[in-house]
Amino acid sequence: MSPRDLAPAHVREIAPYVPGKPVAETARELGLAEADILKLASNENPLGSSPRAIEALRGALGELAWYPDGSGHDLKLAIAARLPVDPANIVLGNGSNDVLELVARAFLTPGDSAVYSQHAFMVYPLVVKAIGARGIEVPARDYGHDLAALAAAVRPDTRLVFVANPNNPTGTFLPWEAIGEFVAGLPDHVLAVIDEAYGEYLPDARRSPTPGWLGRFPNLVITRTLSKAYGLAGLRVGFGLAHPEVAELMNRVRQPFNVNHLAMVAACAALGDEAFIAESRRVNASGLGQLEAGFARLGLDFIPSAGNFVSVRVGDAARVYDSLLREGVIVRPVAGYGMPEHLRVTVGTAPQNERFLAALARALGRG
Ligand SMILES: *Cc1c(COP(=O)(O)O)cnc(C)c1O
């Protein structure tokens, strides 16, 4: 008997999550300095972290001998000060991936199912399958979520439906009115999990109204993160917003100290750093335009994106990925998302985007 046989079938069947290739590993393999590597693979903020967060972190370094505040009091107040929610609506997570897992742990049993879209964020099937529940993948429409098909896929044993808006890795966006109608139309036995990891990058006219819906929809869970626009991916902090009873159940299955002290200190400061978010939005919007123009010049199709990344169709994506990697440019293959001809690239600063586009042109034999 191999130790593998000791795990239940539903664990053995989980496809491991493949993260973006780390800079240090790439530098080692290529014999290059880390500073020469350009990583545009994990939708990290090319401007770094909120300076206010960094300053707050320096001030907290003397506080590390103590356990963090397991109730997350200060961070919940900081969130409630900015959104139309109360602390009782909030569940803090070690990244929003943690929140996604908490929803699954609190609401799924092996006899249940959860619904999500083709080309949706890989963490949804992961958390569902870790429970031993059934994942129902619904075909996408134009790479985006087909809300009618998602609703139609709901069964009596369905407890969760995951919708990312914008979605990763496609960058597709659906109007909030459509999302609201979708949530309103779900049966009572289903929670809608709306993943808003990239919400800060949306233009003002598309800003998410969902926290204001919590009074109306007891079956709504919203997830947000400090990993993307706030530039704190390495600290791991995100949060969920839900009806107080839903939040309370999720908190029951949460580890008592799931979010570390520095992460909470940094998040409190970052949430108030409107200047950093404004600059991140500006750099992203112009970088997205730069990438799209570059793709058009190369005659490449891309999926119009509302996030801080864009998926471009390059043909033999594995080969192009390798060519880019040899030049020290790391992007993200998305074959595992059912998109074998695409690569996903994170929007960088203007010089980073230029370097990537030049390397891409060479990889395609058009340099
Ligand atoms: C990056 C991302 C997250 C955030 O993950 P964290 O755990 O908060 O770092 C969540 N959902 C989607 C769709 C993402 O792309």
The ligand as an SDF file (V2000), in Angstrom:
LIG
                    3D

 15 15  0  0  0  0  0  0  0  0999 V2000
   -6.0020   36.8560   -6.7830 C   0  0  0  0  0  0  0  0  0  0  0  0
   -7.4040   36.4040   -6.6110 C   0  0  0  0  0  0  0  0  0  0  0  0
   -7.9450   36.2750   -5.3440 C   0  0  0  0  0  0  0  0  0  0  0  0
   -7.1840   36.7350   -4.1410 C   0  0  0  0  0  0  0  0  0  0  0  0
   -6.4870   35.8080   -3.5080 O   0  0  0  0  0  0  0  0  0  0  0  0
   -5.8420   36.1600   -2.0960 P   0  0  0  0  0  0  0  0  0  0  0  0
   -5.9590   34.8870   -1.3710 O   0  0  0  0  0  0  0  0  0  0  0  0
   -6.6800   37.2400   -1.4790 O   0  0  0  0  0  0  0  0  0  0  0  0
   -4.4600   36.6000   -2.3610 O   0  0  0  0  0  0  0  0  0  0  0  0
   -9.2470   35.8770   -5.2080 C   0  0  0  0  0  0  0  0  0  0  0  0
  -10.0060   35.6270   -6.2950 N   0  0  0  0  0  0  0  0  0  0  0  0
   -9.5340   35.7760   -7.5260 C   0  0  0  0  0  0  0  0  0  0  0  0
  -10.4310   35.5490   -8.6750 C   0  0  0  0  0  0  0  0  0  0  0  0
   -8.2030   36.1380   -7.7230 C   0  0  0  0  0  0  0  0  0  0  0  0
   -7.7160   36.2630   -8.9480 O   0  0  0  0  0  0  0  0  0  0  0  0
  1  2  1  0
  2  3  1  0
  2 14  2  0
  3  4  1  0
  3 10  2  0
  4  5  1  0
  5  6  1  0
  6  7  2  0
  6  8  1  0
  6  9  1  0
 10 11  1  0
 11 12  2  0
 12 13  1  0
 12 14  1  0
 14 15  1  0
M  END
$$$$
